[in-house]
Each structure stands twice: as C-alpha cells, then as structure tokens.
Amino acid sequence: MKNLTDEEKEILKKLGQRIKTFRLKKGYTNYEHFAYEHGISRTQYGSYETGENIKFLTLIKVLKGLDVPLSEFFSEDL
C-alpha cells in the first residue's frame, strides 16, 4: 500500500477483517463465491479482505450483497 501510514494500514486491515466476518456470518465460506455472485472481481475482493484500500462505493456494494447496513458495519470502532 503506497503512501499510507501504519495507522491507515491497520484501519484497512480491520476493515477487511470486518468484511470477512460479515461474509462468513452470511454463510459464504469461500470469498470467491461471494465475489462471483455479486459481480466483484474475485482477486480484488480477496485483497479487500486482507486490507487493500477499498473505494467507498465498492464497500457499499459489498455491504448490500451481505445485507449489512452501514450503521451496523461501522457500529464497532475500526
């Protein structure tokens, strides 16, 4: 990740872990199946779960696919 502080990198890792947690709760044991079913590049989606920077609109698309409102997703500190 270019030009990011350690704090920003840590936040992105937590964000990715939170996405993964909700995916697993939704019953998708394989991130590739979720990505495929929701029209997201499988490799790109996998990188989001490991802490790659994600555009806000893409995050919204992911959360809609998981049926998770923004308020619930951000209910815990990142």
N, C-alpha and C positions, 0 to 999 in steps of 0.2 A: 504494500500500500504506500503510495507515494505521498510525501509531504504531510503525513499525519503524525500527530503527537502520540505518545504512548497512551495517553488518556483516551484519545479518539479511537485508537486501535482497540482498546479494552472495551469501550462502549459498543463498537461494531461487533466484537466477539460475543458480548452479552446479548445484543440484538439478534444475532444469528442463532444463538442457543435458545432464545425465547421463541423464535420462529420454529425451530426444530421441535421444541416441547409441544407447541400447539399442533404441529403436524402429526406428531405421534399420538396426541390425545384424540385427534380426529380419525385415527385408525390407519394412517398411512405409514406403514413400517419402512417403506422404501421411498426416499425423496424423489427418485426418478419417476415413479408412478404418479406422484402428486404433480410434479412439474409437467409431465406429458399431458395429464388430464386437464390442466389449466393453461395450456398454451405458453409455457415458460421454458426457455432453453434449459435442458437438464443440467448441463455443466454450469451455466450461470446460476441457476437456483442452488446447486450444491455449494457454489462458492459463497452465496449469501449466508448459508447456514454455518459456514466456517469463518465468517467475519469480514467478507468482502463488502465494500461500500455498496449500498442499495439506494436507488432513487426512491423518493417518497411515493411517487405514483405506482412504482412496482411493488412497494411494500403494501400499498392499499390493495392492489390486485391479489397479492398473496393472501392477505388477511380476509378478503372477500371469499377466496377459494376455501379458506379454513373456517368460514362463518364466525370470525372473531372481530368484534367491533374495536375501533382504535382505542376507545376508552378502556376496554378490558386489556388490550395488548400493553398499553402504557400504564396500567394500574400499579405495576411494580417499578421501582427505580431501575434504571439501566446503568 
